[in-house]
């Protein structure tokens, strides 16, 4: 048996440093929000001739459209604009075609109004709260133990803060936009975190049924020793798949896969090193 709980101070220090750095990134740099949340228009055009950013900006300025972000390569341009309608998008495309005497292929064109964006943001918050409450009630019922449920929620919040904080770094340094795919990855991470935690807690409950209340710390260390290899094997297979998506997947899902990768790693870490020590501490405080 390995005494994992002996190093709880080290686990707490690592978590505080990672979460603290993430919170600093969120406060200092914030996020780049996609049109899913703030509204706007995304257009991505492919040209048959070479284009340049100053020329594209000049055309947009002539039409009096507001550019939020722009990325120009040799014969492609990707722009995020303040919300425009279909007629205005056609006018923009025609102007660019005349400017460069080029045929334009639409790769992507989407518009989300600011009202819809605000509604999406509100529903995202509600979905997260419902998920947390549902997990709390389920674990309390399944284990007949509120302390285990609270420890699982602590680990869940830990994982959410790590993922959100690191995504702020992705947003600042890599240009990742906070969109509905990020929300999907975040909720998936929360689910994965609780899944691993339940395996450990179930093992602890089994020891209690066989040997009585006993020493909760000893039961926890035995449970972690028995389940650690299984958890690592399970997580490594997921990590390999996500690494393949990050390295070889398209730009549309790259940050989604990267967020899931971070979530898988922190979820694997938090179940034995955050949720279990917290559960043991709660149980000792109750006595």
C-alpha positions in Angstrom: 0.0 0.0 0.0 1.3 3.5 -0.9 0.6 6.3 1.5 -0.7 8.9 -1.1 -2.3 11.1 1.6 1.0 11.7 3.2 1.8 14.3 0.5 -1.4 16.2 0.6 0.4 19.5 1.1 2.3 19.0 -2.1 -0.9 18.3 -4.0 -2.5 21.5 -2.5 0.5 23.6 -3.4 0.5 22.4 -7.0 -3.3 23.1 -7.3 -3.0 26.6 -5.7 -0.2 27.6 -8.1 -1.9 26.4 -11.2 -5.3 27.9 -10.3 -3.6 31.1 -9.1 -1.8 31.5 -12.4 -5.0 30.8 -14.3 -6.9 33.4 -12.3 -4.1 35.9 -12.9 -4.4 35.3 -16.7 -8.2 35.7 -16.6 -8.0 39.0 -14.7 -5.1 40.4 -16.7 -5.9 39.3 -20.2 -9.5 37.9 -20.1 -10.9 35.9 -23.0 -11.5 36.5 -26.7 -15.2 35.7 -27.0 -16.6 34.1 -30.2 -19.8 35.4 -31.8 -21.6 32.6 -30.0 -21.6 34.8 -26.9 -21.3 38.4 -28.1 -22.8 38.3 -31.5 -21.2 39.3 -34.8 -20.3 37.9 -38.2 -17.6 35.5 -39.2 -16.6 35.3 -42.8 -13.8 33.2 -44.4 -13.1 33.7 -48.1 -10.7 32.0 -50.5 -9.4 34.0 -53.5 -8.1 32.9 -56.8 -5.4 35.6 -56.5 -3.0 36.8 -53.8 -4.4 39.4 -51.3 -3.0 41.6 -48.7 -4.4 42.8 -45.3 -4.2 46.6 -46.0 -6.3 46.2 -49.1 -8.9 44.1 -47.3 -9.1 46.6 -44.5 -9.5 49.4 -47.0 -12.5 47.7 -48.6 -14.2 47.1 -45.2 -13.6 50.7 -44.2 -15.3 51.9 -47.4 -18.4 49.9 -46.5 -18.2 51.3 -42.9 -18.1 47.8 -41.3 -16.4 47.3 -38.0 -13.5 44.8 -37.9 -13.1 42.9 -34.7 -10.4 40.5 -35.9 -8.8 39.7 -39.2 -6.3 37.1 -40.4 -5.0 37.3 -44.0 -2.9 34.6 -45.7 -1.7 34.5 -49.3 -5.1 33.8 -50.9 -7.5 33.5 -47.9 -9.0 35.9 -45.4 -10.8 35.2 -42.2 -12.6 38.1 -40.5 -14.8 38.7 -37.6 -17.0 41.8 -38.0 -19.8 43.5 -36.0 -23.0 41.8 -37.1 -24.0 42.4 -40.7 -26.9 41.0 -42.7 -26.9 38.9 -45.8 -27.1 41.8 -48.2 -24.2 43.5 -46.5 -22.1 40.3 -46.7 -22.8 40.1 -50.4 -21.7 43.7 -50.9 -18.5 43.0 -49.0 -17.8 40.0 -51.2 -18.5 41.9 -54.4 -16.2 44.8 -53.3 -13.4 42.4 -52.5 -13.8 40.6 -55.8 -13.6 43.9 -57.7 -10.6 45.0 -55.6 -8.5 42.0 -56.5 -10.1 41.0 -59.8 -10.6 37.6 -58.2 -13.2 34.9 -57.9 -14.2 34.3 -54.3 -15.2 31.0 -52.7 -17.1 31.2 -49.4 -15.5 28.8 -46.9 -17.6 30.1 -44.0 -20.2 32.8 -43.4 -22.2 33.0 -40.2 -24.0 35.7 -38.2 -25.2 35.7 -34.6 -27.2 38.6 -33.2 -26.1 40.1 -29.8 -29.4 39.0 -28.2 -28.8 35.4 -29.1 -25.3 35.6 -27.9 -26.4 36.9 -24.5 -29.0 34.1 -24.3 -26.3 31.5 -25.0 -24.2 32.9 -22.2 -27.1 32.8 -19.8 -28.0 29.2 -20.7 -24.4 28.1 -20.4 -24.3 29.4 -16.8 -27.6 27.6 -16.0 -26.4 24.4 -17.5 -23.2 24.4 -15.4 -25.2 25.0 -12.2 -27.7 22.3 -13.0 -24.8 19.9 -13.7 -23.2 20.6 -10.3 -26.4 20.3 -8.3 -27.3 17.1 -10.1 -23.9 15.6 -9.3 -24.1 16.7 -5.7 -27.5 15.1 -5.3 -26.6 11.9 -7.1 -23.4 11.2 -5.1 -25.1 12.0 -1.8 -27.8 9.5 -2.7 -25.5 6.8 -4.1 -23.1 6.9 -1.1 -25.5 8.1 1.5 -22.7 10.5 2.5 -22.7 14.2 2.0 -19.0 14.5 2.8 -18.1 12.4 -0.3 -20.5 14.5 -2.4 -18.9 17.8 -1.2 -15.4 16.4 -1.8 -16.4 15.5 -5.4 -17.8 19.0 -6.0 -14.5 20.5 -4.6 -12.6 18.4 -7.2 -15.0 19.3 -9.9 -14.7 23.1 -9.2 -10.9 22.6 -9.0 -10.9 21.0 -12.5 -13.2 23.7 -13.9 -10.9 26.5 -12.6 -7.8 24.8 -14.0 -9.4 24.4 -17.5 -10.9 28.0 -17.6 -7.6 29.5 -16.3 -5.4 27.7 -18.9 -7.9 28.5 -21.6 -7.3 32.2 -20.8 -3.7 31.5 -21.6 -4.7 29.8 -24.9 -6.9 32.8 -25.7 -4.1 35.4 -25.1 -1.1 33.6 -26.6 -2.7 31.3 -29.3 -5.8 33.3 -30.2 -8.4 30.7 -29.0 -11.9 32.0 -28.9 -14.3 31.1 -26.0 -17.2 29.5 -27.8 -19.8 26.8 -27.4 -17.2 24.1 -28.1 -15.3 25.3 -25.0 -18.5 25.0 -23.0 -18.9 21.4 -24.2 -15.3 20.6 -23.3 -15.8 22.1 -19.9 -18.9 20.2 -19.1 -17.3 17.0 -20.4 -14.3 17.6 -18.1 -16.6 18.0 -15.1 -18.3 14.7 -15.9 -14.9 12.9 -16.4 -13.6 14.2 -13.1 -16.6 12.9 -11.1 -16.4 9.5 -13.0 -12.9 8.8 -11.7 -13.7 10.1 -8.2 -16.7 7.8 -7.9 -14.5 4.8 -8.6 -12.2 5.6 -5.7 -15.1 6.5 -3.3 -16.8 3.2 -4.2 -13.7 1.3 -3.2 -13.6 3.1 0.1 -17.2 2.3 0.7 -16.5 -1.3 0.0 -13.8 -1.4 2.6 -16.1 0.2 5.2 -18.8 -2.5 4.5 -16.2 -5.3 5.0 -14.2 -3.9 7.9 -16.4 -1.3 9.6 -15.8 2.4 9.9 -12.1 1.9 10.9 -9.4 4.2 9.7 -10.7 6.3 6.8 -7.2 7.4 5.8 -6.0 3.8 5.5 -9.0 2.8 3.5 -8.4 5.8 1.2 -4.7 4.9 0.6 -5.6 1.2 -0.1 -8.3 2.3 -2.5 -6.0 4.7 -4.3 -3.3 2.0 -4.6 -5.7 -0.5 -6.1 -7.4 1.9 -8.5 -4.4 4.1 -9.6 -3.2 1.8 -12.4 -6.7 1.5 -13.8 -7.3 5.2 -13.8 -3.9 5.9 -15.5 -4.5 3.3 -18.2 -8.0 4.7 -18.8 -6.7 8.3 -19.0 -3.7 7.5 -21.2 -5.8 6.0 -23.9 -8.0 9.2 -24.0 -4.9 11.4 -23.9 -3.4 9.6 -27.0 -6.6 10.1 -28.9 -6.8 13.8 -28.0 -3.2 14.4 -28.9 -3.9 13.0 -32.3 -6.8 15.4 -32.7 -4.7 18.4 -31.5 -1.8 17.6 -33.8 -3.7 16.4 -36.9 -7.2 17.7 -36.5 -8.5 20.8 -38.3 -8.5 24.3 -36.9 -12.2 24.1 -36.1 -11.8 21.5 -33.4 -8.2 22.0 -32.4 -8.8 24.1 -29.3 -11.8 21.9 -28.4 -9.5 18.9 -28.3 -6.8 20.9 -26.5 -9.3 21.9 -23.8 -10.4 18.2 -23.4 -6.8 17.2 -23.2 -6.2 19.7 -20.3 -9.4 18.5 -18.7 -8.5 14.9 -18.9 -5.1 15.5 -17.3 -6.5 17.6 -14.5 -9.4 15.2 -14.0 -7.0 12.3 -13.6 -5.0 14.3 -11.1 -7.9 15.7 -9.0 -9.7 12.4 -8.3 -6.9 10.8 -6.2 -5.0 13.9 -5.1 -7.8 16.5 -4.4 -11.2 14.7 -4.0 -9.9 11.8 -1.8 -7.8 13.9 0.6 -10.7 16.4 1.0 -13.2 13.5 1.6 -10.9 12.1 4.3 -10.5 15.5 5.9 -14.3 16.0 5.9 -14.8 12.6 7.5 -12.3 13.3 10.2 -13.9 16.7 10.9 -17.3 15.1 11.3 -15.9 12.8 14.0 
